[in-house]
Amino acid sequence: MGRSRSRASLVPLLAVSSLLSHFAWGFDCKDIVAQKVQFHFEKLGGPHVVHWQEEDIEHEMLYKYNFTLDICNSLKWQKGGSAATECHQGSRVCAIRENIDLSMDNNSTITPIDIAGTYKTQTGRELEAKFELLRNSKSNSDAGREGLRAEFHGGRSPFDDKKNGIDQRAIIEFVCDKERTGLEGDEKDKGDNEDKPKDGDKDGKKDGDEKKEEKLRRRENEGKGQCEDSDRSLRFCGYQLETADKDKKVKTLRLEWRTQHACEDAPTPDGGSHWGFFGWFFIIFFLAIASYLIFGSWLNYNRYGARGWDLLPHGDTIRDIPYIAKDFARKILGTVQGGGSRGGYAAV
């Protein structure tokens, strides 16, 4: 009796713990709901990278940013990574900034910036994911646009500086584009292989390096609300200090992601078939038989006091099913074997 009670008490505890873990990670990219509209972004999962650079002429500094994001899972450290070169565990959006001192022979240092993620074990800050349909936005620039705006929090730079650190956030606008999968021009996080020169490359530069540098220069002057001129589905739109709720300053990364998965009428990844007609037919058929047997057994027990096989309705028939099936199989086998021989009488 005591064991049954303890097991029963574990059920609500497990349910509560699963809910807590769900809210701790913020959301499931396979099932995002905003104003009763459902979106499925699992096809957009995995680490994706965008670049940007800005120049501080006054201090003769050049800052090159690599923004890496994964909307479905926490980012993993690259091989050989450390806390000095990687964002903290639990990051969903991370910026790696290369600080180049133009006045000292281009000496450079690396600064990781945690923009968004769940850092509950380190600081207690969480992702606090928020979603809003673009058509319901108060901004006039969103009029007539279809899609979803996602807002992620939790980051801070410097990470452990509670007094002077600046809160970070990422705002991603998933814009409906039925002609795009969302992976056009995608740049994955390639880890250690990204910067290794290949044989035949002069000074370790690839053929596309000049075009890449040109794009970086083009993005240098991109401001708030002005996305880069690029054919890629995922585009950089700005990284600036903005005023959030209660006049609080927040460094905000803005991205635009054009994809068919942001359309409100987009099909589910499995095609929406789920069980199908035959699946539901067999389920209903099985439930009907089970209900008939249970009700018939209960009736035989209460009305006739039946026990054992006598509990089952038509118990004799059910007991004979294996023998009937065996005789049926034997007749079929005999028919097949006998069909190949020419026995019997023939007319003279």
N, C-alpha and C positions, 0 to 999 in steps of 0.2 A: 504493500500500500504506500509506504513511504517513497519507494523508488518511482512509482507511477506519478506521484505528486511532484517529485523533483524533476522528472522528465517533462511533465506538463508545464512546469514553471520555466523550463528552458526555452520553450517555443516563443513566448513573447519577447524574451531577452534576445534571442537570435534575430527576430524580426526587427527589433529596435536597433541592434547593432548593424544590420544590413542597411537600414535607412540612414544611420549616422555615417556609415562609410560612403554611401551614395552622395550625401550632401557634402561630405568632406572633400570629395574629388570634384564636386560642382555639377557635373552633367555627363550624360552619355551621348557621344557624337552620333550614335546610331539612332537615337530617338530624341530629337530636340523639339519642344513644343513652345510656340509663341502665339498668344492670342488664339488658341485652339487650332492652330495650323501646325502640322507635323513636318519635320525636315529630317533627312537621313544623310549625314555627312561622312559616313565611314569610308567612302571612296576617296575622301580628301585627307585621310589620316596619314601619318608618317611625317618625318621632319622635312620642312620646306624652308628655303633660304631666299631672302631678298637683301639687296645691298643699298647703301647710301653713304655719301660722304659730305662733310661740311668743312669749311676753312675759316679759321679764326685769324684774320689778318693782323689784328692788334697784337696778339701774343705769338704770332708766327707759328701757329699750330694747324695741323691737318688731321681731321678725325675721320677714319674709315669704319663704317659700321657693317657688320654682318648680323642680320636679324634672322633667327631660326625659330620656327614655331611648329608645334604639333597640337592640333585641336583635339586629338583623341587620346593621347597618352603623354606622360611626362617625358621630357627629353633625357636621353642617355648621354653620359660622358663619352667623348672620343677616346680612343686608345692612347694611353699615356697622359690623359688629362688630369688636371689638379684643380683645387679650389682657386688658384691664382689665375687660371685660364678658362674656367668653365663656370656656368651659373650653378646655383645650389640645387641639390636634389629636390625634385618636385616642380621644377620649372616647366611651364607650357610654352612660354614665349621668352626668349633669351637674346640679348644683344651682346656681341663681342666687339668692343671698340678698340681699334688700333690708334694709339696716340702718336703722331709723327711730329717731332720737333724740327721744323724747317730751318731753325737757326743753328742747329747742332748736327750738321751732316745727316739730317733725316733720321736721327736716333728715334727708335720707337719702343713703346711699351704697350701692354695689353691690359684692358680693363673689362671684366665681365659685368653686365648689368642685368639683374633679374627684373623683368618687366611684369610678368604675370605667372602665377602658379599657386600651388598649395604648400605652404611652409609651416605647417602647424607644429611640427616637432621642433623647429628652430625658433620661430618668432610668434607663432599663433596666427599668422596672417593666412588667409585663404583666397581661393580663386574668385569667389563671389560672382559667378557667371550670370550675366543678365542678357535677355534677348528681347528684341523688339522688331516688329514688322516695319519695313521701310515705308509702306503706304500709310501706316498709322503715326509716322513721325511728325513732329510739329514743325520741322524744318521745311521751308519752301523748296529747297533744292532736291528733296526726296519725293516731290509730287510726281506721280505717274511712274515711279520706280517700283519694281517688284523684287522682294528679297527679304533678307534678315540682317539686322545689325546686332552683333555680339560684342559685349564689353567684359573684359577680363581684368582682374585686379590681383593684388597680393605682393607685387614686387616693390622694391625700394632700393635707392642708390644714394650713398653707400648702404649696403644691406643691413648692417648692424648698428647704424648710426640713427638712433631714435630722435635725436635733437636736431641735427642738421641735415639728415637724409631727406631725399625727395621721393615721395610716393610715385609709383609707376602704374601705368595701365595700358592695355591694348584694346583698340576699337577696330573690329573687322567688319566690313560691310560685304555680305555675300549677296551679289547682284545676280538676278535671273538672266541667264543667257543660254537659250536652248541649243545654240550651236557649239557650246563649249562644255567639255567634261570638267574643266577646272584644273587640268594638268598640262595645258598647252604652255610650252616654254618653261616647264617646271625645272627647278634647280634643287636637287636633293642635297642633303647634308652628306658630303662624300668623305668626311673625316680626313685621315692622313694622306689619302691619295690625291686630294684636290690640288695641292701646290707642288707635287713632285714633278720635275721636268722629265719629259720623254726624250728618247734618243732622237737626235736630229733637230731638236728645238733649240734655237739660238737663245742663250742666256736663260734657258728654262721657260721661255715664253711660248705659248701656243698661238695658232693662227687667229683665234678669236679674242686674244687678250686686248688688242687695240680697240676692237668694238666694245668689249666689256668696259674698258677705261673711258671710252666715249660716253657710254650710258651712265657711268658713275658721275662724270662731269655734268651730264645733262640733268641728273637728279639733284645736283648740289643746291640748286636754287629753288627746288620744289617747296612750296609752302603748304600751309594748312588747307585742306579741301581741294588741292590740286594734285591729282595723281600723275605719276610719271607717264610719259608718252612711250608706251611699250605694248607689244602684241602678246605679252605673257598674260595668263589669266589672273595670276596673283601679282598685284602691283603695289608699290610703295606710294603712300600719299602724304606722309609727314611724320615728324618726330619733334614735337615742340612742347614747351611748358604752357599748360592751359589752366583755366580756372574751372574747377569742378563744383560740387555741392558745397554750400556754406563758405564760398569764396576761398576754398582750399586749392592751392597750387598742385597740379599733378602733371608729370611728364607723360605725354600721351603719344603712343605709336598708332598711326592710322594706316590701315591697309584696305585694299579693295580686292575682292575675290569674285571674279565672274565665272559662273558655273551653272549648268542646267539643274544641279541639285538644289539650287536656291529658288527654283520655280515652285509655286504653290501646288501646281498640278503634276509635279514630277512623280514618276512611278517609284514604288519601293524597289530596292536593289534586287529582291528575289522575284520581281515581276508582279507581285501582288497575288500570286496564285495560292500561297499558303497550302492548306490541305487539299483543295480541289473537291470536285463533286464526289469522286469515288472514295476519297479519304473520309469525308463526312458521312457518306453512306455506310461504310463499314463500322464507323464509330457508333452511329445511331443503331445499326443492326445489332452490334455487340451489347450495347446498353439495354436494348429491348429484350434480348434473350436473357441477360443477367437479371433484369427486373422480373421477368416471367418466372424464372427458376426460384428467385428469392421469395416472391409472393406466394408461389405454389407450395414451397417448402413450409413457409409460415402457416399457410392454410391447412396443410396436412397435419402439421404438428398440433395445432390448436383444435382442429375438428376431430381428428381421428387418433391423436396421440402417436403418430407414426415416428419411427426411429430409423436411422441408417439410410439405406437406399430407398426405403419406403417414403422418406421425406420428399424426395424429388417427384414432381409431377411426371407421369408416364415413366416411372423409374425402370420398369421392365424393358421398355423400348430403349432407354438410354444405356442400360447395361448391355443390351444386345448390339449396340452400335459397333463396337470393335469386331464382333463376329460377322455382322452384316457387311462391314467394310472389307473384311478378309475374303468372304465369299464372293463379293463383287469383283475384287481385284483378281481372284482366281479365275473367274469366268472370263474376264477381259483377257487375261494372259492365255487362257486356253483357246479363246477365239483367235488371237493373233498367231499363236503357234500352229493352230489347225488350219488357218487360212492359206498357208504356204504349201500344203500337201494336197494331192489329188486323190482323195479317198472316195468310198461309196461305189455305187453301181453305175454303169454306163449303158446306154441303149445299144442293142445289137441290130 
